[in-house]
Amino acid sequence: MLILEARNLKKSYREKGQEVKAVQDVSLKLARGEILAFLGPNGAGKTTSIKMIAGLVRPDAGWVRICDRDPHRHVQAFKLLGAVLEGNRNVYWRYTPEENLEYFGILRGMSQKAARNRATELLEQFNLTHMRKTLVQSLSRGMQQKLAIAVSLMHRPPLLLLDEPTLGLDVEATEDVKRLIRDIVRQDCAILLTTHQLAIAEELSDRVAIINKGEIVTEETTDELIRQFSGSAYVIETEPAIDAARVRKLHLLGLDLQTARSIHVADAHTLYQVLEILKPLPILQIHKDQANLTDVFLKLVRDQHD
């Protein structure tokens, strides 16, 4: 089931008497239980696109539907959306976690009893029960971020916008937030994730959409996108140094050593010939030339720039 669908979004602004095309053509879709990483360099149109999706900025052209409702025309659409913005603008620092959760729950139309019960449930899920009476300003950065995500889930929205959810967190807090994001998705929530931490996006996302110069340059499953940009080469590393007799045989295949214990092989066919030559030398590892999301991102953005 599609939770979010945005089609052919466009938005321009006037700046110093000139028209600036912030978003030229953006289409996105997001299904229940799916994480879409929405990535782009600064100034690419990502923030404007998100504001249009959230109903904060009206598009010049195109449309948005959240569970088939238009956030620019139907107030009910806002009840289908939760958001966590980058920075510390999501909760009140002079309230406790318990007070924040209950306040935002009531603000979303919940009864006081329902808000209190839901707050108790989320405090337990996010491992914040022991800090429920502590002022937010006294919590660690990681706890504050977990609370911000919990607040966004008070009304059980089917769509969650997460902007830089792990920025500035230490390793332990980052792992906590990643675990919680996975838990949220398993509860059938759809997540639109924006981050400059591409390793996080690669680890968490099901699909990736990359925007540059106001246009989507690619939208693909994360695994398929990485596969497309990965090579077919291998690096073989042996435990002992490769002896001179084997080096001569490798030269006949047109191969040179990278180091005394490693060799670069261009394709799978040659790989088995090399392994036959190396046998029975102990092999430490065979490493395939595998791209990552950072490689893909830089390649696509730079190619469009050129």
N, C-alpha and C positions, 0 to 999 in steps of 0.2 A: 504493500500500500504506500502510495506517495504521500509524504508528510509536507514536503516543500516542493514547489515548482515555480521557477522564475523564468520568464520567457522574453528575450530580446530587450532587456533593460537598457535604457539610454538616459544620460543626464549630463547637461552642460551648465556651466556657470559663466557669469560675466566677471572678468577680472581686469582692472585697468583699461576698461573700454573694449576688451577683446573677449571673444568667446573661447572658453576652455572646455574641451570635451573630456569630462572626467570618466564617464562610462560610455562606450560606443556600442557595444553589443554583448550583453552577458545573459546567458541562459544556464540555469542550474536545476538539478532535481535531486531530491534526497528522500530515501525510503525509510520506513520504520526500522529501528534496530541497526542503523547504518551510520558510520562516521565519514563525512566528506571533509577532507582537508582543503581549504580554500586559501591558496598561496599566491603571493605576488610581491614584487619589490615595492619599496616606498613610492607613493605617487602613481601606482598602477591602476587605481580605481577600486581597490578592495574595500576600503572603509565606506565609500559612497555606495557601493553595491550592497553592503551589509545594512546600511541605514535604510536603503530602499526596501530590502527584504523585511526589515523590522518595522516598517511603516513610519519611520521617522522622517524620511525624505521622499517626496512624491516624484516618481520617474517622469521624464519628458515623454517617453514612449515605452511600450512593453507593460508587462503585468506580473504580479506576484500572487500566489495562492498558498495559504497554509491550511492544510486539510480542506481544500476547496473553498477557503474563505479569503477574501481580499483584505489585507490589513489596512489598506488605504480607504476602505469604504465600510468595513464592518468592525465595530468595536469588539465583537466577540472573538475576532482573530487574535487579539492581544492576550486572551486567556490561554491561547494555545502555544504561547511562546515564553521561554525563559532565557535570560541573558546574563553572562558574566563578562564584564568589561575588564580590559587590562588596567592594572593599577589598583587603587584602594577606594574606589567609588561605589562599591556594591553594598556595603553594610555601614551601620552607624557605630562608630568607635566607642561612644560613651554608653552604649547598650551592651548587655551580655549576649552571648549566642542565643540563649533561650528567648530573650526579649526581641532580638532581631527577627528570629524565625516567626514568632507569634505576630509581631507587628506587620511583617510583610505578608503573612498569610491572611490576616484580616484585611489588609489593603487590597488583596486579590479577591476579596469577597467571601472568605471563609468565616464561619462562626468562630467565636472565641474557643469553644470546646474543641471544634474540629482542628483549629490552628494549634492548640496546645497538644493534642494527640499526635498530629503530624510532626510537630517540632520534636517531640519525644522520640518518635520513630527515626527521624533524620539524625538527631544527635547520636543515637545509638549506631546507626548505619555508618556515620562519618567518624565514629570514635571520638566524639566531643562531649559525651555525657559528663565526664569528670570536670570539664571546663565550662559547664553550662551557666554558672553563676559568675564567671570571670569577665571583667570588661574586655571588649574586643581589643582595645588599644594595648592590653597587656599580653595578648596572645602572640605566638610566633607567627612569622609570615606564612608558613605552611598552614597553620590552623586557620588563619584569617581567610586564606584562599579556599580551604575546604568549606568553611562556613559560607562564603560567598556562593559556592556551587550549591550548597544545601538550600540556601535562601531561594535560589532560582528554581528549585524543584518543589517548593512548598505546595504549589497548586497542580502538581503532576502534569506539566506541559509535555505534549508530544514532540516539541521541537526545542532544542537548546542551542543557543549561540555561545560558543566559548572562544574568547579572545585572549591569547597568550596565557593559558591556564597554569603553566609551570614556570613562567618567567620569574627569575629571581629566587627560586626555591633551591634549597640544598638537595643533595642526592636522595636522602631519605624521604623528604617531603614530596619530591618529584615522583618517586615511586608510589607513594600514597595516593597522589592525585591521579596518576595513570591507572591505578587499580580501581579507583572510584569511577573514573570515566568508563572503563570496561564494564563495571557493574551497572552503571546507568543505561548503557546501550543494551545490556542483556534484559533490562526491564522494558524494552521496546521503544525507548526514546531515540529520536534521530538527533544527531549532533553535527552542527556546522562548526568546524574547528579552524581558527585562524592562528597562525604562529609563524615566527621566523626561526624557530628551533626545528629544523627540518628532520632531524633524527627522531624527534618526538612525533612529528606528523607521519613519518614512515612507519613507525612502530604501531601507532594507534589507528590509522585511517584504513578504510576499506577502498575508498576511491580518492582521487586527487584531481582538483581543478586548479589550473594555474592561469592567472590573469596578468596581462602586461599591456600597457598603453590603452587601458580601457576595454580590452577584448580578451575572451577566453582563448588561450593558445593551445590548450589541451585539456581534455577531461577523460580520465581512464581509470580502471582499477589500479591500485597501487602496485600490485605484483606485476601486472601486464606492462605498466609504464616502465618499471625498472628493467623488466626482461627485454623490452624493445631497445633500451640503451646499453644493455650489457653485451660484452663481446663474446667471442667463441674461443678465446685464448685461455691457456692454462699456465700456471707456474708450478713446476715440480721441485720440491726441496728434499734432498737426501740427507741422511744422518752423517755419513762420512763424506769426505771430498770425492768428487768423481775422478777416477783414475784416467791416465793419459790414453790408454787403449780405448776406453769408452768415449772419451772426448773426440778421438779421431773418427769413430763410427758416427757420432752425432754430427760432426762436420760434413760427412757425406750426405746427411739429410738436409744440409744447409743451416744447421743450428749452431749457435754459439752460447757458451755459458754466461749467465748473468753474474754469478759468483762461482767460487770453487764447488759449491754444493747446490746450486739452483740453475734451472734452465727454463726459458720461456718457449712455450709450444703454441703454434698459431691455431691449431684446430684439433678436433677429436680424433680424426684419422691418424694424424702424426703422433698424437698422444700415445696410442697403443704401440706404435713402432718404437718410440722412445722408452716406454716401460719395458719392452722386450730387451732393449740394449742395456738398460740399467739393472735388470734382474741378475742376481738376487740382492742387490744393495738395499739396505733398509730405507724405506721412504718415510720421511717425517710428515709431509703433507703434500696434497695436490690441491692447489687453490685456483678456482675459476675466476676469470676476469669479470667481476660482478660490480655493476654500477650501484649507486645509492641515490636517494631522492635529492640529495644536494647536487650530485653530478647532473642529474636530469634537469633540475631547476635552472642551474647556471647555463647549461647548454641551450635550453629553450629560450631563456630570457636574452642571452647574448646573441643568439641567432636572429631573433626578431629585431634586436637593436641594430645589428649589422645590416 
